[in-house]
C-alpha cells in the first residue's frame, strides 16, 4: 500500500514562501511598538536594554540565516560539509557577543539586563506571530 502524494497548491506555496520576509518585517516593527511601552511602564534603562537586545537578536538572526544558507549551498553544490571547527567557532562568537553586550549593559544598569534579555527574544515573538498568522491563513484559505 503506497502513501498518497500530497501536492500543495501554488497559492499555498506562495503564502508560505513569504514567511521569512514577514518574520523580518515583524522583527523591525515590534521594537518600535514595545520600546515606548517599556519606557512608560518601567524606565529608560529597561527600554535601552531592550533596544540593545533587539539589535543583537536581529544581527544573530541574520547571521544564523546566512550561515545555514551557506552550509546548505556548500553541501548541495560540492557534496562536502564545512569543517566542524568553523561552525562551532561561528556559534561561539555569536554567544560571546551576547555575553559582551550583557556585561556592558549590566555594568551600566542592572535593570537594563532585563530589557536586554527581553530583546533577545525578539525572533521568538516574531515567529510566534507568524505561526498564528499562518494558522489563520491556512484555516481561512483551506490549505
N, C-alpha and C positions, 0 to 999 in steps of 0.2 A: 504494500500500500504506500503510495507516494504522497508527500505533503503537497497541498495545493500552493501554487506560486502566487504570492501577493504582489500585485503591481500597483504602486501608488499613482494617484492621478497627477497630471502635470501641475494642477493648481496647488495640490498639497506639497509637491516638491518645491515650487516657488515660494510658498509660505514658509516652509522650514529652512530653506536655503538662506533666508534673510535673518536668521536668528542671531548670528554673530553681530551684525550691524545694529540690531535692536538692543542687544546687551551693551555694546559700546555706547550707544546713544543714551541709554539709561544710566550708565556709569558717569556720563558727563552731566546729565540733568540732576541726578539725585543729590550731589553735594550742594548745588545751588538751592535746592529745596530744604535740605536738612540743616545746613550750617546756620541760617538765621534762627531756626528753632532751637538749636543747641545754645546759641549765643544768648537768647532770651531766657530759656529755661535754666541753664547752668551759668556759664560765664564765658568770657572770651578765650580763656586758656583751653577749655574743652573744645570750643569751636576751632581754634587754631590747630590743636592736636588732631581734630577730625580732618581738617583740610590736609595736613601733612600725611595722615594715614591714607586718605583718598589718593593723594599723589603717588605714594608708594604702591598702593594697590593697583592703580591704573598702569603704572610702569611695570609692575610684576606681571599683570595680566597680559600686557602686550608682549613682554619678553617671553613669557611661557608659550604664548601662541606662536611666536616666531621660532622658538626652539623646537616645538612639536612639528611645525611645518617643515623646518629644515631637516629634522630627523626623518620624517616621512618621505620627503623628496629624496634624501640620500639613500634610504633603504630601497625605495622603489626604483630609482634610476640606476644605481650601481650594484644593488644586491648586498652591499656591505653595511654593517652597522657602525655608528660612530663609536669611538672609544668610550668606555665606561668612565674613565677619568675625566674627560671633558664634560660629560653630562653631570657628574657629581659636582665638579667644580662650579658649573653654572648654578646649580641649585644652592650650593653652599654660599656663593657670592650673593645670591638673592637674599638669603636669610641673614647674612652678615649686614647687608644694607638695612634690612628691617631692624636688626638689633642696634645698629649705629643710630638710626633715626629715633628709636625708642630711648636710647641712652641720652641723646642730645635733648630730647623733649623732656625726659624725666629730670634732667639737671636744671631745666628752666622752671618747670612747674609740675608737681606730681599729678595735679588734676588733668593736665594735658595728656597724660598717658591713657586715660580712659577714652578720650576723644581719638587718640591715635589708634587704639585697638578697635574702636567702633569704625573708623575709617578703613582699616584693613579688611573689614568685612563688606566693603562696598560691592565687590563682584558677587558675593553671595546674595545680597539683596537684589541686584540687577538680574541674576539668574533666576531667583525665586519669582520675581515679577514676570520674567519671560516665560517661566513654566506655567504660571497662572494664565498668561495671555495665550500661550499655545493650547492649553487645555480648553479654554473658552473658544478659541478659533476652531479646534477640532470638533468640539461638541456642536457648535453653531453651523459649521460647514459640512459636518458629517464625514470627516476624514477617517 
